[in-house]
Amino acid sequence: MIKGTIMDDYFHSLKTIKPKEPVRGINIRSVYLDNVMLTHMKFEPGSIIPEHRHSNEQITLIRVRREP
């Protein structure tokens, strides 16, 4: 990716997206357009997202790490 171009609006890295914590113990990094949102979520053990709705389509990546 070439920095400083219009393509910056289309290509993202998890390293450059500032995480948010909408609910204690859940960190999200999202990229979104008018009708779709792509989200990378990280849950601390026992974290729960309250039921909610979105008007746009959702694509969510959840990485699962099992404790030894």
PAZAPA-4460 file (N, C-alpha, C; in steps of 0.05 Angstrom, whole numbers, plus 32768, in hexadecimal, padded with zeros to 4 digits):
% residues 68
    n_x    n_y    n_z   ca_x   ca_y   ca_z    c_x    c_y    c_z   seq   type   mol
   8011   7FE8   8000   8000   8000   8000   8012   8019   8000     1      M     A
   800A   802C   7FF0   8019   8045   7FEF   800C   8059   8001     2      I     A
   801B   8063   8015   8010   8076   8028   800B   8091   801B     3      K     A
   7FF6   809F   8024   7FF0   80BA   801B   7FE1   80BA   8000     4      G     A
   7FD4   80A4   7FFA   7FC4   80A3   7FE1   7FA7   809F   7FE8     5      T     A
   7F96   80A1   7FD4   7F79   809C   7FD8   7F74   807F   7FE1     6      I     A
   7F87   806D   7FDC   7F84   8051   7FE4   7F85   804E   8002     7      M     A
   7F8F   8062   8011   7F8F   8061   802E   7F73   805D   8039     8      D     A
   7F5F   8067   802A   7F43   8064   8033   7F38   8048   8030     9      D     A
   7F46   8037   8021   7F3C   801C   801B   7F4C   8005   8028    10      Y     A
   7F65   800A   802E   7F76   7FF5   8039   7F7F   7FFD   8055    11      F     A
   7F7B   7FEB   8068   7F81   7FF1   8084   7F91   7FDA   8090    12      H     A
   7FA0   7FE0   80A5   7FAE   7FCC   80B5   7FA4   7FCD   80D1    13      S     A
   7FA1   7FB6   80DE   7F99   7FB5   80FA   7FAB   7FC6   810C    14      L     A
   7FC4   7FC8   8104   7FD7   7FD7   8114   7FD1   7FF5   8114    15      K     A
   7FC5   7FFF   80FF   7FC0   801B   80FC   7FA3   8024   8104    16      T     A
   7F92   8011   8109   7F76   8017   8111   7F75   8019   812F    17      I     A
   7F6E   8030   813A   7F6D   8034   8157   7F57   8022   8163    18      K     A
   7F5D   8012   8177   7F49   8001   8183   7F36   8011   8195    19      P     A
   7F1D   8008   8196   7F09   8014   81A8   7F00   7FFE   81BB    20      K     A
   7EF6   8006   81D2   7EEB   7FF3   81E6   7ECF   7FFA   81EC    21      E     A
   7EBC   7FF1   81DB   7E9F   7FF9   81DF   7E93   7FED   81F8    22      P     A
   7E9E   7FD6   8200   7E95   7FC8   8218   7EAE   7FBE   8226    23      V     A
   7EAE   7FC0   8240   7EC6   7FB8   824F   7ECF   7F9C   8247    24      R     A
   7EE9   7F99   8240   7EF4   7F7F   8239   7EF2   7F78   821C    25      G     A
   7EE7   7F8A   820C   7EE4   7F84   81EF   7EF1   7F9B   81DF    26      I     A
   7F05   7F95   81D0   7F12   7FA9   81BF   7F0B   7FA4   81A2    27      N     A
   7F04   7FB9   8194   7EFD   7FB6   8178   7F0D   7FC9   8167    28      I     A
   7F12   7FC0   814E   7F1E   7FD1   813A   7F0B   7FCE   8122    29      R     A
   7F00   7FE4   8118   7EED   7FE3   8102   7EF4   7FF5   80EA    30      S     A
   7EEC   7FEB   80D3   7EEE   7FFA   80BA   7ED1   7FF8   80AF    31      V     A
   7EC6   800F   80A6   7EAB   800E   809D   7EA6   8021   8085    32      Y     A
   7E92   8019   8076   7E88   8029   805F   7E6B   802F   8065    33      L     A
   7E5C   8039   8052   7E40   8040   8056   7E2F   8029   805F    34      D     A
   7E33   8011   8053   7E21   7FFB   8058   7E2E   7FE1   8064    35      N     A
   7E48   7FE3   806A   7E55   7FCB   8075   7E6B   7FD4   8088    36      V     A
   7E6F   7FC3   809C   7E85   7FC8   80B0   7E94   7FAE   80B4    37      M     A
   7EAF   7FB0   80B4   7EC0   7F99   80B9   7ECD   7F9F   80D4    38      L     A
   7ECA   7F8C   80E7   7ED4   7F90   8102   7EE6   7F79   810B    39      T     A
   7EFC   7F80   8117   7F0D   7F6D   8125   7F09   7F71   8142    40      H     A
   7F01   7F5B   8150   7EFA   7F5E   816D   7F0C   7F4C   817E    41      M     A
   7F13   7F57   8195   7F23   7F47   81A9   7F14   7F47   81C3    42      K     A
   7F0D   7F2F   81CD   7EFE   7F2C   81E6   7F10   7F23   81FC    43      F     A
   7F0E   7F2F   8213   7F1A   7F25   822B   7F08   7F0E   8235    44      E     A
   7F13   7EFB   8243   7F02   7EE5   824D   7EEA   7EF0   825D    45      P     A
   7ED2   7EE5   8258   7EBA   7EEC   8266   7EAC   7F05   825B    46      G     A
   7EB7   7F12   8247   7EAB   7F2B   823C   7E92   7F24   822C    47      S     A
   7E7E   7F35   822E   7E65   7F31   8220   7E5C   7F4B   8212    48      I     A
   7E54   7F49   81F9   7E49   7F60   81EB   7E2B   7F60   81EF    49      I     A
   7E20   7F76   81F9   7E03   7F77   81FB   7DF5   7F75   81E0    50      P     A
   7DDD   7F6A   81E0   7DCE   7F68   81C7   7DCA   7F84   81BB    51      E     A
   7DCE   7F86   81A1   7DCB   7FA0   8194   7DC6   7F9B   8176    52      H     A
   7DC1   7FB0   8167   7DBC   7FAE   814A   7DCB   7FC2   813B    53      R     A
   7DD0   7FBC   8122   7DDE   7FCE   810F   7DCD   7FD0   80F6    54      H     A
   7DCC   7FE7   80EA   7DBD   7FEB   80D1   7DCD   7FE1   80B9    55      S     A
   7DE8   7FE0   80BC   7DF8   7FD7   80A5   7DFF   7FBA   80A8    56      N     A
   7E0A   7FAE   8093   7E13   7F92   8094   7E2D   7F91   80A4    57      E     A
   7E31   7F7B   80B2   7E48   7F77   80C4   7E5A   7F60   80BA    58      Q     A
   7E73   7F65   80BB   7E87   7F4F   80B6   7E99   7F51   80CF    59      I     A
   7E9B   7F3B   80DE   7EAA   7F3B   80F6   7EBF   7F25   80F6    60      T     A
   7ED7   7F2B   80FD   7EEC   7F18   8100   7EF1   7F14   811D    61      L     A
   7EEF   7EFC   8127   7EF3   7EF6   8143   7F0A   7EE2   8145    62      I     A
   7F1F   7EEA   8152   7F37   7ED9   8156   7F34   7ECC   8171    63      R     A
   7F35   7EB1   8171   7F32   7EA2   818A   7F4D   7E98   8193    64      V     A
   7F54   7E9E   81AC   7F6D   7E94   81B7   7F65   7E84   81D0    65      R     A
   7F6D   7E6B   81D0   7F67   7E59   81E6   7F7E   7E5A   81FA    66      R     A
   7F77   7E5B   8213   7F8C   7E5B   8228   7F96   7E3E   822B    67      E     A
   7FB0   7E3B   8230   7FBB   7E1F   8233   7FB1   7E12   824C    68      P     A
***
